[in-house]
């Protein structure tokens, strides 16, 4: 398999006239004919204002779309492929059908759909749709899917892990070594199998980077919450605290240290950008009191919060 960099990003939101041509050219050059593109409707071709990010890791393709304009496939034959596809929608919707005029399943915002698709289904996206599609080889999923489709909410632990890993793959794909590409691909497959089963093996060390990244993504959303802790993150991700700690240890850090570091950094930015007092900032970022915050801040940055605020005011 080809291990050279295979990813691209494209923003056609301001160049609608050439957007689809640019997208098709980049797709052909970086992703390839193994994952054929559908034919789009005339209206979509005329007003193609979408932002894409795509990455190929061996026989898996990950695509993220952030649309301004609507998009719809054209009527006609669909390319014959043997793939499993997972659609996940953040906002908007992804309507799927065997014909352009039919809607057999709509993936709504906050939901996902996983199924074996013999070809690219016809689909339509309303304006402002943000979604991700992962295309995988069918063979590894024969026992897990067994002819069925799996749908559900996107906030389950296994879907969170999958999306965290997919984002990481899209971002670092050009820098991955051949061994890194293989590992990224295998982890994507394992995580999608976990979605099919509705659970994952939390002692699988291969999943440690994805688990740590999912925990970090969740922590970033909850930094100002009083109940943010290793225990809370482990509970939300449906793993034991010990498993989560082991996942962070692979990268040489601890969960508690990561939370403390991110809160300190957020507090540092607030000292420069807001008119809150040191005590108010300490309380907002869940430090026990102003003295505790000052000591932790000085250990990290070499200045007290007051000194830092005066220097950067």
SULTA-V233535 format. One record per backbone hydrogen bond with DSSP energy under -0.5 kcal/mol. CO is the residue of the C=O (numbers start at 1). NH is the residue of the N-H. If there is no record, write none. Layout:
co=(CO;CO)
nh=(NH;NH)
This chain:
co=(6;8;10;10;12;15;15;16;16;18;19;20;21;22;23;24;25;26;27;27;32;33;38;39;41;42;43;47;48;49;49;50;51;52;53;54;55;57;60;61;62;63;64;65;66;71;72;79;79;81;82;83;84;85;86;87;88;89;89;91;92;93;94;95;96;96;97;99;102;105;105;106;107;108;110;111;112;113;114;115;115;116;117;118;119;122;123;124;125;126;129;130;130;131;132;133;134;135;136;138;139;141;141;142;145;150;152;153;156;157;158;159;160;161;162;163;164;165;166;167;168;169;172;172;173;177;178;179;180;181;182;183;184;185;186;187;188;189;190;191;192;193;194;194;200;201;203;204;205;207;208;209;210;211;212;213;214;215;216;217;218;219;220;222;225;229;230;231;232;233;234;235;240;241;242;243;244;245;246;248;248;249;254;255;256;257;258;259;260;261;262;263;264;265;266;267;268;269;270;277;278;279;280;281;282;283;289;290;291;292;293;294;295;296;297;298;304;305;306;307;308;310)
nh=(56;54;12;52;15;18;19;20;48;22;23;24;25;26;27;28;29;30;31;32;35;36;40;74;45;46;47;49;50;68;69;12;66;10;64;8;62;60;57;135;55;133;53;131;51;125;41;81;120;83;138;117;136;115;134;113;132;110;111;130;109;126;107;124;104;105;122;102;104;96;107;108;94;111;154;89;152;87;150;85;117;118;83;81;121;97;73;95;71;129;67;90;91;65;88;63;86;61;84;141;142;145;146;146;148;114;112;156;160;161;162;163;164;165;166;167;168;169;170;171;172;173;175;176;176;181;182;183;184;185;186;187;188;189;190;191;192;193;194;195;196;197;198;199;202;204;205;207;208;211;212;213;214;215;216;217;218;219;220;221;222;222;223;225;228;233;234;235;236;237;239;238;244;245;246;247;248;249;250;251;253;252;258;259;260;261;262;263;264;265;266;267;268;269;270;271;272;273;274;281;282;283;284;285;287;286;293;294;295;296;297;298;299;300;301;302;308;309;310;311;312;313)
